[in-house]
């Protein structure tokens, strides 16, 4: 099992100290002209597709009505299934997933969000999360390991937090995971292996921060087990990437980052 700050083995957190004025809004170095050309071409393609969709309108041609569903394109792997998302929560986390691949993917995505949240740095809330997402036979051991990790003064100091896991005065701690996609690599009625590709925001937002909020990309593979009428985690492995090429965007100010984190809530993920 790998070490990482996102999922409960935070002793492996990478702390990147900022350059001068981390929130000063410096742009990344300019890209080549070929990069600009690719961007322009991409925008044009999207524009053409949007126009075609807008002008599509109704299709009363015989070919569309006579063939029925046989000529309709098949749903993409990430398309909505039409199944309603979960209607209940346990410990503040969506629960009650379907006993199929769709349910396993939804569970993995939502559990990733919970385990990568800033709430994991609060002892009471951490215990609730672990008891909710882990299978009972592994939750106790995981709880002990997490308590040791999250109470480490060295770890907390390295990421800029106080001894009790709170942010220094005038700063906001950000730890948030945003799943990009999920994939089932193995499954049966009682077990499932699900990969979750996601981007992570982590750091302290504030003018005096020495660990400004930055993004990272990872893929975590979850081993899930059907127990107590729901999917629960029994193990996981994490790896870096896939990592996209960064855009030439101006970094936001500390105030803008703090405001965004406070005003934009997370999602409940369902296939």
ZASERO-487483 format. One record per residue (C-alpha): residue number from 1; x, y, z; chain; residue in one letter. Coordinates in Angstrom, 2 decimals. Example, Ala and Ser with C-alpha at 12.3 -4.5 7.8 and 13.67 -1.06 7.14 Angstrom:
ZASERO-487483
PT    n       c1       c2       c3  chain  res
PT    1    12.30    -4.50     7.80      A    A
PT    2    13.67    -1.06     7.14      A    S
end
This chain:
ZASERO-487483
PT    n       c1       c2       c3  chain  res
PT    1     0.00     0.00     0.00      A    X
PT    2     1.40     3.33    -0.98      A    X
PT    3     1.94     6.42     1.14      A    X
PT    4     0.22     9.63     0.18      A    X
PT    5    -1.44    12.55     1.85      A    X
PT    6    -4.75    12.07     0.06      A    X
PT    7    -5.87     8.72     1.42      A    X
PT    8    -4.83     8.23     4.91      A    X
PT    9    -1.12     7.51     4.66      A    X
PT   10    -0.09    11.12     4.78      A    X
PT   11     3.49    10.49     5.88      A    X
PT   12     4.41    10.49     2.22      A    X
PT   13     3.06    13.95     1.47      A    X
PT   14     5.15    15.99    -0.87      A    X
PT   15     5.61    19.54     0.39      A    X
PT   16     6.56    21.99    -2.31      A    X
PT   17     7.87    25.27    -0.96      A    X
PT   18     6.78    28.23    -3.06      A    X
PT   19     8.88    30.69    -4.96      A    X
PT   20     8.70    34.29    -3.92      A    X
PT   21     5.13    35.65    -3.96      A    X
PT   22     3.38    32.29    -4.60      A    X
PT   23     0.04    33.99    -5.14      A    X
PT   24     1.51    36.79    -7.21      A    X
PT   25    -0.04    35.46   -10.37      A    X
PT   26     3.08    34.75   -12.41      A    X
PT   27     2.35    32.93   -15.63      A    X
PT   28     4.07    29.81   -16.76      A    X
PT   29     6.61    30.20   -19.58      A    X
PT   30     5.01    30.78   -22.96      A    X
PT   31     4.28    27.80   -25.18      A    X
PT   32     5.50    27.33   -28.71      A    X
PT   33     3.60    28.50   -31.77      A    X
PT   34     2.72    24.90   -32.58      A    X
PT   35     0.97    24.59   -29.20      A    X
PT   36    -1.07    27.71   -30.02      A    X
PT   37    -2.01    26.24   -33.40      A    X
PT   38    -3.23    23.02   -31.79      A    X
PT   39    -5.35    25.04   -29.36      A    X
PT   40    -6.92    27.07   -32.16      A    X
PT   41    -7.68    23.94   -34.19      A    X
PT   42    -9.25    22.32   -31.13      A    X
PT   43   -11.50    25.33   -30.52      A    X
PT   44   -12.59    25.34   -34.18      A    X
PT   45   -13.47    21.64   -34.05      A    X
PT   46   -15.53    22.13   -30.91      A    X
PT   47   -17.29    25.13   -32.44      A    X
PT   48   -18.22    23.17   -35.57      A    X
PT   49   -19.56    20.33   -33.46      A    X
PT   50   -21.61    22.74   -31.33      A    X
PT   51   -23.14    24.37   -34.42      A    X
PT   52   -24.01    20.99   -35.90      A    X
PT   53   -25.70    19.93   -32.65      A    X
PT   54   -27.67    23.20   -32.38      A    X
PT   55   -28.94    22.93   -35.96      A    X
PT   56   -29.73    19.24   -35.77      A    X
PT   57   -33.38    19.70   -34.82      A    X
PT   58   -35.95    16.96   -35.31      A    X
PT   59   -35.27    14.17   -37.76      A    X
PT   60   -38.37    12.85   -39.46      A    X
PT   61   -36.55    10.94   -42.18      A    X
PT   62   -37.63     7.34   -42.82      A    X
PT   63   -34.20     6.00   -41.96      A    X
PT   64   -34.38     7.26   -38.38      A    X
PT   65   -37.92     6.12   -37.72      A    X
PT   66   -37.72     2.78   -39.43      A    X
PT   67   -34.54     1.47   -37.90      A    X
PT   68   -35.61     2.14   -34.33      A    X
PT   69   -32.84     1.72   -31.77      A    X
PT   70   -30.62    -0.48   -33.89      A    X
PT   71   -28.67     2.40   -35.47      A    X
PT   72   -28.30     4.47   -32.32      A    X
PT   73   -24.72     4.80   -31.08      A    X
PT   74   -23.89     2.76   -28.04      A    X
PT   75   -23.38     4.57   -24.76      A    X
PT   76   -19.82     5.62   -24.03      A    X
PT   77   -18.11     4.09   -20.96      A    X
PT   78   -18.68     7.28   -18.97      A    X
PT   79   -22.23     7.97   -20.15      A    X
PT   80   -25.05     8.23   -17.63      A    X
PT   81   -26.82     4.93   -17.00      A    X
PT   82   -30.20     6.34   -16.07      A    X
PT   83   -30.14     4.62   -12.69      A    X
PT   84   -30.95     6.92    -9.80      A    X
PT   85   -28.03     7.80    -7.51      A    X
PT   86   -28.06     6.71    -3.88      A    X
PT   87   -30.74     8.19    -1.65      A    X
PT   88   -29.12     7.80     1.76      A    X
PT   89   -25.99     8.73     3.68      A    X
PT   90   -23.92     7.19     6.44      A    X
PT   91   -21.55     9.39     8.38      A    X
PT   92   -22.32    12.17     5.95      A    X
PT   93   -21.12    10.06     2.98      A    X
PT   94   -23.40     8.73     0.20      A    X
PT   95   -24.25     5.09     0.86      A    X
PT   96   -26.55     2.31    -0.26      A    X
PT   97   -24.99     1.52    -3.65      A    X
PT   98   -26.25    -0.99    -6.17      A    X
PT   99   -24.69    -4.44    -6.08      A    X
PT  100   -23.22    -4.14    -9.58      A    X
PT  101   -20.35    -2.46   -11.43      A    X
PT  102   -22.14     0.86   -11.55      A    X
PT  103   -22.62     0.84    -7.78      A    X
PT  104   -18.99    -0.10    -7.20      A    X
PT  105   -17.77     2.79    -9.35      A    X
PT  106   -20.02     5.27    -7.56      A    X
PT  107   -18.85     3.99    -4.17      A    X
PT  108   -15.18     4.23    -5.10      A    X
PT  109   -15.54     7.81    -6.39      A    X
PT  110   -17.44     9.02    -3.33      A    X
PT  111   -15.12     7.24    -0.91      A    X
PT  112   -12.13     8.83    -2.63      A    X
PT  113   -13.66    12.26    -2.08      A    X
PT  114   -14.25    11.56     1.61      A    X
PT  115   -10.80    10.10     2.27      A    X
PT  116    -9.10    13.00     0.52      A    X
PT  117   -11.05    15.73     2.31      A    X
PT  118    -9.84    18.21     4.92      A    X
PT  119   -12.23    16.49     7.35      A    X
PT  120    -9.71    13.66     7.67      A    X
PT  121    -7.58    16.03     9.78      A    X
PT  122   -10.32    16.23    12.43      A    X
PT  123   -10.15    13.18    14.74      A    X
PT  124   -13.89    12.75    15.29      A    X
PT  125   -14.77    13.22    11.65      A    X
PT  126   -11.92    10.95    10.53      A    X
PT  127   -13.23     8.11    12.68      A    X
PT  128   -16.70     8.50    11.14      A    X
PT  129   -15.31     8.44     7.61      A    X
PT  130   -13.14     5.37     8.18      A    X
PT  131   -15.96     3.44     9.84      A    X
PT  132   -18.20     4.29     6.90      A    X
PT  133   -15.99     3.52     3.90      A    X
PT  134   -13.85     0.60     5.13      A    X
PT  135   -14.98    -2.98     5.64      A    X
PT  136   -15.46    -3.78     9.35      A    X
PT  137   -12.62    -6.30     9.45      A    X
PT  138   -10.05    -3.74     8.28      A    X
PT  139   -11.49    -0.50     9.69      A    X
PT  140    -9.99    -0.88    13.17      A    X
PT  141    -6.46    -1.40    11.90      A    X
PT  142    -6.82     1.42     9.42      A    X
PT  143    -8.15     3.70    12.12      A    X
PT  144    -5.11     3.17    14.32      A    X
PT  145    -2.68     3.76    11.46      A    X
PT  146    -4.47     6.93    10.41      A    X
PT  147    -4.57     8.30    13.95      A    X
PT  148    -0.82     7.87    14.25      A    X
PT  149    -0.21     9.51    10.91      A    X
PT  150    -2.55    12.47    11.31      A    X
PT  151    -1.37    13.21    14.85      A    X
PT  152     2.29    13.41    13.83      A    X
PT  153     3.55    16.88    14.70      A    X
PT  154     6.28    16.55    12.10      A    X
PT  155     3.79    15.80     9.37      A    X
PT  156     1.43    18.57    10.43      A    X
PT  157     4.28    21.06    10.64      A    X
PT  158     5.55    20.09     7.20      A    X
PT  159     2.23    20.95     5.58      A    X
PT  160     1.83    24.13     7.61      A    X
PT  161    -0.87    23.07    10.08      A    X
PT  162    -1.03    23.56    13.83      A    X
PT  163    -0.52    20.67    16.25      A    X
PT  164    -4.27    20.06    16.42      A    X
PT  165    -4.56    19.81    12.63      A    X
PT  166    -6.09    23.23    12.12      A    X
PT  167    -4.87    25.97     9.80      A    X
PT  168    -2.94    28.96    11.21      A    X
PT  169    -4.94    32.11    11.83      A    X
PT  170    -5.77    33.94     8.64      A    X
PT  171    -5.28    30.87     6.42      A    X
PT  172    -7.61    28.23     5.00      A    X
PT  173    -6.61    24.59     4.68      A    X
PT  174    -7.60    23.02     1.37      A    X
PT  175    -7.69    19.28     0.73      A    X
PT  176   -10.12    18.25    -1.96      A    X
PT  177   -10.34    15.46    -4.52      A    X
PT  178   -12.22    15.78    -7.83      A    X
PT  179   -12.73    12.44    -9.64      A    X
PT  180   -12.36    12.63   -13.41      A    X
PT  181   -13.35     9.07   -14.23      A    X
PT  182   -13.69     5.51   -12.95      A    X
PT  183   -13.04     2.09   -14.43      A    X
PT  184   -13.86    -1.44   -13.25      A    X
PT  185   -11.02    -3.85   -13.95      A    X
PT  186   -12.48    -6.91   -12.20      A    X
PT  187   -15.77    -7.72   -10.50      A    X
PT  188   -18.15   -10.39    -9.33      A    X
PT  189   -21.14   -10.43    -7.02      A    X
PT  190   -19.09    -9.91    -3.86      A    X
PT  191   -15.91    -8.11    -4.93      A    X
PT  192   -14.84    -5.37    -7.32      A    X
PT  193   -11.63    -3.64    -8.34      A    X
PT  194   -12.19    -0.04    -9.35      A    X
PT  195    -9.71     2.56   -10.57      A    X
PT  196   -10.44     6.23    -9.85      A    X
PT  197    -8.57     8.89   -11.81      A    X
PT  198    -8.69    12.25   -10.07      A    X
PT  199    -7.11    15.61    -9.51      A    X
PT  200    -6.28    16.80    -6.01      A    X
PT  201    -6.11    20.29    -4.52      A    X
PT  202    -3.93    20.52    -1.43      A    X
PT  203    -2.31    23.29     0.59      A    X
PT  204    -2.92    26.43     2.61      A    X
PT  205    -4.62    29.45     1.12      A    X
PT  206    -3.44    32.68     2.70      A    X
PT  207    -0.94    35.49     2.14      A    X
PT  208     1.48    34.04     4.70      A    X
PT  209     1.23    30.46     3.42      A    X
PT  210     4.47    28.58     2.79      A    X
PT  211     2.52    25.69     1.25      A    X
PT  212     0.15    27.32    -1.28      A    X
PT  213    -2.69    25.32    -2.81      A    X
PT  214    -1.47    23.25    -5.76      A    X
PT  215    -2.94    20.51    -7.93      A    X
PT  216    -1.78    16.94    -8.42      A    X
PT  217    -3.05    14.01   -10.48      A    X
PT  218    -3.34    10.42    -9.34      A    X
PT  219    -5.06     7.12   -10.04      A    X
PT  220    -6.07     5.02    -7.06      A    X
PT  221    -7.16     1.40    -7.39      A    X
PT  222    -9.69     0.33    -4.76      A    X
PT  223   -10.43    -3.23    -3.71      A    X
PT  224   -14.10    -3.30    -2.72      A    X
PT  225   -16.11    -5.97    -0.93      A    X
PT  226   -19.86    -6.32    -0.62      A    X
PT  227   -20.56    -6.34     3.11      A    X
PT  228   -23.48    -5.15     5.25      A    X
PT  229   -25.48    -4.55     2.06      A    X
PT  230   -23.02    -2.07     0.61      A    X
PT  231   -19.61    -1.75    -1.06      A    X
PT  232   -16.72    -1.21     1.36      A    X
PT  233   -12.97    -0.73     0.89      A    X
PT  234   -10.61    -3.53     1.86      A    X
PT  235    -7.42    -2.20     0.26      A    X
PT  236    -6.06     0.33    -2.25      A    X
PT  237    -2.98     1.26    -4.27      A    X
PT  238    -2.09     4.67    -5.65      A    X
PT  239     0.05     5.85    -8.56      A    X
PT  240     0.82     9.22   -10.15      A    X
PT  241    -1.05    10.46   -13.21      A    X
PT  242    -2.10    10.50   -15.94      A    X
PT  243    -1.09    14.17   -15.75      A    X
PT  244    -2.35    16.65   -18.40      A    X
PT  245    -0.28    19.48   -19.86      A    X
PT  246    -0.79    22.68   -17.86      A    X
PT  247    -2.41    25.70   -19.49      A    X
PT  248    -0.97    29.20   -19.49      A    X
PT  249    -3.32    30.46   -16.80      A    X
PT  250    -2.68    33.13   -14.21      A    X
PT  251    -2.60    31.78   -10.66      A    X
PT  252    -5.45    33.10    -8.51      A    X
PT  253    -4.87    35.23    -5.44      A    X
PT  254    -5.08    33.71    -1.98      A    X
PT  255    -8.37    35.53    -1.38      A    X
PT  256    -9.91    34.17    -4.58      A    X
PT  257    -8.80    30.63    -3.76      A    X
PT  258   -10.20    30.82    -0.24      A    X
PT  259   -13.49    32.22    -1.50      A    X
PT  260   -13.81    29.49    -4.13      A    X
PT  261   -13.19    26.69    -1.64      A    X
PT  262   -15.71    28.13     0.80      A    X
PT  263   -18.43    28.83    -1.78      A    X
PT  264   -18.18    25.83    -4.12      A    X
PT  265   -19.32    22.58    -2.58      A    X
PT  266   -18.49    19.06    -3.73      A    X
PT  267   -20.57    16.53    -5.63      A    X
PT  268   -22.13    13.14    -5.02      A    X
PT  269   -20.76    10.93    -7.77      A    X
PT  270   -22.88     8.28    -9.47      A    X
PT  271   -22.66     6.41   -12.77      A    X
end
